[in-house]
Amino acid sequence: MKRILTVQDISCLGKCSITIALPVISALGVECVILPTAVLSNHTLFKSFTVKDLTDQIEPICEKWQDEGVEFDAIYTGYLGSIEQIDMMKDLFRKFGGGEDKLIFVDPVMADRGKLYPAFDMAYARKNTELCSCADMIVPNITEACIMTDTEYREEYDEAYIKELLSKVVNLGARISVLTGISLSEGKTGIMGYDKKKDELYVYQNDKIGAMFHGTGDLFSSTAIGEMMHGKDWKDAMRIAADYTAHTIKVTMNDPKKPWYGVNFEETIPALVAME
Ligand code: PXL
C-alpha cells in the first residue's frame, strides 16, 4: 500500500484541509499520515476563528518518524500556517522526500477569487512561491498563480492569458504545473497543466456548475494525489479529480440543508471509489 504524508491544518469545523484529505485519500486505498500545522476552531472564512499553532511539534514528530525509519511515497502540503512552517517544509522534503520515485506535491493554498486568505500577507505569499520551486508538482488556482508570478488578476480572460500565466508558473521550477479553476469557454471549467520533462500540455474542461464552495481545492488535490498513488498518470488523475469535484458540487447544490462552509463530499465518496 502506498503511503502519503499530508501537511496541513486541522479546521475542526469547515470541511477542508485534513478533514478532507484524510477521508478521501483513505477511501482511495492509500495510507494517509497527517502532520497538523495548527488546530483551528473552523476555517478562516468564518467570521472568526481560534488558532493553536503547532509549529513546535513539527520537528519532534519528524524525529520520531526518522527513528522509526518510516518512508513516504508522496508528500502533499496544503494550507500552512506561517513563513516559519514553510521553511520547515523544505527541510522535511529533504528528510523524507528524496529519490526519483517520490512525489512532492504542493498545493500553495493562500488565495482565491483575487484575494489572499485572511491569515496571509505578501511576505507569506513570497515564501509560498519559494516552496513551489522545491516541488515536483504544483496546483495553484488563478489567483495564487497571479500572486506568485506578479501577474494582474483578471475575472475575465482568454486562453492566451491562461497560457501565458501557465508558462510563468512553469518557470517557478516544478516538473508539472497545473492551473486549476480555469474557464476556457462559457459554462465550462477545469484545468490546464504542463509537464516540463515530457513537454506535454493537458487541458481538461467539464461543465461549470454556477456555485463556488470552500474546500473544493482540497478535494481536488486529495483526489488527484490519491489517484496518482494508484499509478494513474497526472493527466488521468487531474481529469478524475476535476470530474469528482464537479460531481460533488452538483450533489451539494441539490441538498436544501447544505452547510454554507463546505461540500457534501461524504455523500459522494462511494461514487469516487466506484470510479476506480
Ligand atoms: O480550503 C483551504 C483552507 C484550508 N485551511 C484553512 C482555511 C482554508 C481556506 O480558507 O481557512 C484554515
Residues whose N, C-alpha, C, O or C-beta is under 5 A from the ligand:
A	BS01	PXL	D9 S11 C16 S17 H43 T44 L45 Y79 V109 Y117 G215 D218
